[in-house]
Amino acid sequence: LDLVFPHHENEIAQSECANSSAYANYWMHNGLLTMTSGQKMGKSLGNVINVREALETFPAETLRIYYLQNHYRSALPWDENALPEALGMLARLYEARENAQAMGGQEEAQKVIDDCGNEAKEVYELGTSFEARFYEAMDSDFGTGTALGYLFRLARAVNRFSGHKKAKKRGAPVVAPALAAFNLMGAALGLMQMSSEEFHTEVKAKRLAALGLEPSTIQGLIEERTQARTDKDWAKADELRETLESKGIMVMDSREGVTWRVKL
């Protein structure tokens, strides 16, 4: 935005005179990346965060969602929590999609809604109305922040509904529009393009290094805890879980075994 006058106006004038044609139908100017002090980020100021460096510790989709959460012409604030917070937002979307994909059932959606109540009704209504709302937001000067707001509202509804005792076996017809909404938003904005497994594998690889942790160290603690549970040494197992959580590791026990993820 700070280059509209005179730099970009001069670019237009020079190019149109040289080529005897219109420069462009639309020229979109993005807002500035600003530090918490309000100072803009710029090479001349020596406060630039390099994208290549950011990608060493965060998945690319983290940067995308960070940029897209604000309107493109608005100033975008930056601090040390910006990307961790954006990664947490991204993880909630993957969690919602994963929860929706895990649901089964082939009944009529309305029957499931009648049996499961308001949580199911909210998911279905938000899912079926999402496409129209998404295009309305994007047609309004690329309102990605508004579109993401609709998506997160839907994701929260899906995650709430997934806790219903009947959702696992019967919820698929209710969340089908939500899954379509995730696909639409993802394809349009380059989000949720990985499977949940691929996403968490990349997060592990990049965030463990940033946290100064070795995968082998975490796996060793997991195996030690598994042995403690086998030995019915519950106190030691709980102690090891707390140790892992203090390192930012979330442990998940299931019938299939023990898995772990970086806490986001």
C-alpha positions in Angstrom: 0.0 0.0 0.0 2.9 2.4 0.7 4.0 2.1 -3.0 0.7 3.1 -4.7 2.0 6.6 -5.0 4.3 7.4 -6.7 6.0 4.1 -7.5 3.1 2.0 -8.9 1.4 5.0 -10.6 4.7 5.6 -12.4 5.0 1.9 -13.4 1.5 2.1 -15.0 2.3 5.4 -16.8 5.6 4.1 -18.2 4.3 0.7 -19.3 1.2 2.1 -20.9 3.1 4.7 -22.9 5.7 2.1 -24.0 3.2 -0.5 -25.1 0.2 1.6 -26.1 -2.1 -0.7 -24.1 -3.8 -0.9 -20.7 -1.5 -2.1 -17.9 -4.0 -4.3 -16.0 -7.7 -4.5 -15.3 -7.0 -5.0 -11.6 -4.0 -4.3 -9.4 -4.4 -5.5 -5.9 -2.2 -3.9 -3.1 -1.6 -5.9 0.0 -1.3 -4.5 3.5 2.0 -4.3 5.4 3.4 -7.0 7.7 3.9 -5.1 10.9 5.7 -5.8 14.2 4.0 -5.6 17.5 5.4 -2.1 17.9 3.5 -1.1 14.8 6.7 -0.8 12.7 6.4 -2.3 9.3 8.6 -5.3 8.3 11.2 -4.4 5.7 14.7 -5.3 4.4 15.9 -1.8 5.0 14.8 -2.0 8.7 16.6 -5.3 9.3 13.6 -7.0 10.8 12.6 -9.3 8.0 11.5 -12.9 8.8 12.6 -15.1 5.9 9.9 -17.4 4.5 12.4 -20.2 3.8 13.4 -20.1 7.5 9.8 -20.2 8.6 9.2 -23.3 6.4 12.0 -25.2 8.2 9.9 -25.2 11.4 6.3 -24.9 10.1 4.2 -26.6 7.4 3.5 -24.3 4.4 -0.2 -24.3 5.1 0.6 -22.6 8.4 1.8 -19.5 6.6 -1.2 -19.7 4.2 -3.7 -19.6 7.0 -1.7 -16.9 8.8 -1.9 -14.7 5.7 -5.5 -15.6 4.9 -7.0 -14.9 8.3 -6.9 -11.1 7.6 -8.2 -9.2 4.7 -5.4 -8.9 2.1 -5.4 -5.0 2.2 -5.3 -4.9 6.1 -2.1 -4.7 8.1 -1.0 -8.1 9.3 0.6 -8.2 12.8 3.6 -10.3 13.4 5.1 -11.6 16.7 6.8 -14.8 17.9 3.4 -16.4 18.5 2.0 -15.6 15.1 2.9 -18.9 13.4 2.4 -21.2 16.5 -1.1 -19.7 16.8 -1.7 -20.2 13.0 -0.6 -23.8 13.3 -3.0 -24.4 16.1 -5.8 -23.0 13.9 -4.8 -25.3 11.1 -4.7 -28.3 13.5 -8.3 -27.6 14.5 -9.4 -27.9 10.9 -7.6 -31.2 10.4 -9.1 -32.5 13.6 -12.6 -31.6 12.5 -12.1 -33.3 9.1 -10.6 -36.3 10.8 -13.6 -36.6 13.2 -16.0 -36.2 10.3 -14.3 -38.9 8.2 -14.4 -41.3 11.2 -18.2 -41.2 11.3 -20.3 -44.0 9.8 -24.0 -44.6 8.9 -26.2 -44.4 5.8 -29.5 -43.2 7.2 -31.3 -40.1 6.0 -29.6 -37.0 7.6 -32.9 -35.7 9.0 -33.5 -38.9 11.0 -30.1 -38.7 12.6 -30.7 -35.0 13.4 -34.1 -35.9 15.0 -32.4 -38.5 17.2 -29.2 -36.5 18.0 -30.6 -33.0 18.6 -29.3 -29.5 18.1 -25.6 -30.4 17.7 -26.3 -32.5 14.7 -28.8 -29.9 13.3 -26.1 -27.1 13.6 -23.5 -29.1 11.8 -25.9 -30.0 9.0 -27.2 -26.4 8.6 -23.7 -24.9 8.6 -22.5 -27.4 6.2 -25.3 -27.1 3.7 -25.1 -23.2 3.7 -21.3 -23.0 3.6 -20.8 -22.9 -0.2 -23.1 -19.9 -0.7 -21.5 -18.1 2.3 -18.0 -18.9 1.1 -18.6 -17.4 -2.4 -20.4 -14.4 -1.0 -17.4 -13.7 1.2 -14.9 -14.2 -1.6 -16.9 -12.1 -4.0 -16.7 -9.3 -1.5 -13.1 -8.2 -2.4 -11.6 -11.6 -1.6 -12.8 -11.7 2.0 -10.7 -14.6 3.1 -10.9 -13.7 6.8 -14.7 -13.9 6.7 -14.7 -17.1 4.7 -12.3 -18.6 7.3 -14.6 -17.5 10.1 -17.4 -19.5 8.5 -15.1 -22.5 8.2 -14.0 -22.4 11.9 -17.6 -22.1 13.0 -18.3 -25.2 11.1 -15.2 -27.0 12.4 -16.2 -26.2 16.0 -19.7 -27.6 15.4 -18.3 -30.8 13.9 -15.9 -31.3 16.8 -18.8 -30.8 19.3 -21.0 -33.2 17.5 -18.2 -35.8 17.3 -18.5 -36.1 21.1 -22.2 -37.3 20.8 -22.5 -41.0 21.8 -24.3 -41.7 18.5 -22.1 -39.7 16.1 -19.4 -42.4 15.5 -21.9 -44.9 14.1 -24.6 -42.7 12.6 -23.1 -39.2 12.0 -21.8 -39.6 8.4 -25.0 -38.2 6.7 -25.0 -35.2 9.0 -21.3 -34.3 8.4 -21.3 -35.1 4.6 -22.0 -31.4 3.7 -19.2 -30.3 6.1 -16.7 -32.6 4.4 -17.7 -31.1 1.1 -17.2 -27.6 2.6 -13.7 -28.6 3.8 -12.9 -29.8 0.3 -14.2 -26.6 -1.3 -12.3 -24.3 1.0 -9.2 -26.4 0.9 -9.0 -26.5 -2.9 -9.7 -22.8 -3.2 -7.2 -21.6 -0.7 -4.6 -24.4 -0.5 -5.5 -25.7 3.0 -6.0 -29.2 4.3 -4.3 -30.7 1.2 -2.6 -33.4 3.2 -4.1 -36.4 5.0 -4.2 -36.1 8.8 -1.3 -38.6 9.0 0.8 -36.6 6.6 0.0 -33.4 8.4 1.0 -34.7 11.8 4.1 -36.4 10.4 5.3 -33.1 9.0 4.5 -31.3 12.2 6.5 -33.8 14.2 9.5 -33.5 11.9 9.5 -29.7 12.0 8.2 -28.8 15.4 10.3 -31.4 17.4 13.4 -29.9 15.9 12.2 -26.4 16.8 11.5 -27.6 20.3 15.0 -29.1 20.6 13.6 -32.7 20.9 14.7 -35.9 19.2 12.1 -38.3 17.9 14.0 -41.2 19.5 13.8 -39.6 22.9 10.0 -39.2 22.6 9.6 -42.8 21.3 11.8 -44.1 24.2 9.5 -42.4 26.8 6.4 -43.7 25.0 7.8 -47.3 25.1 8.7 -46.9 28.8 5.2 -45.7 29.6 3.7 -48.6 27.6 5.8 -51.1 29.6 4.7 -49.4 32.8 1.0 -49.8 31.8 1.7 -53.5 30.9 3.2 -53.9 34.4 0.2 -52.1 35.9 2.5 -49.5 37.4 0.0 -46.8 37.0 1.9 -44.2 39.0 4.9 -44.5 36.8 2.7 -44.4 33.6 1.1 -41.2 34.8 4.4 -39.7 35.7 5.7 -40.4 32.2 2.6 -39.0 30.6 3.1 -35.8 32.6 6.8 -35.7 31.5 5.7 -36.0 27.8 3.0 -33.4 28.2 5.6 -31.0 29.8 7.6 -31.4 26.6 4.6 -30.5 24.5 3.7 -34.1 23.5 0.1 -35.4 23.6 -0.3 -39.2 24.2 -3.4 -41.0 22.9 -4.4 -44.5 24.1 -6.7 -46.6 22.0 -7.6 -50.2 21.4 -5.2 -50.2 18.4 -2.3 -49.0 20.6 -0.6 -45.8 21.7 0.0 -42.9 19.3 1.4 -39.4 20.0 1.3 -36.0 18.5 3.0 -32.6 19.1 0.5 -30.6 21.1 -0.7 -27.6 19.2 
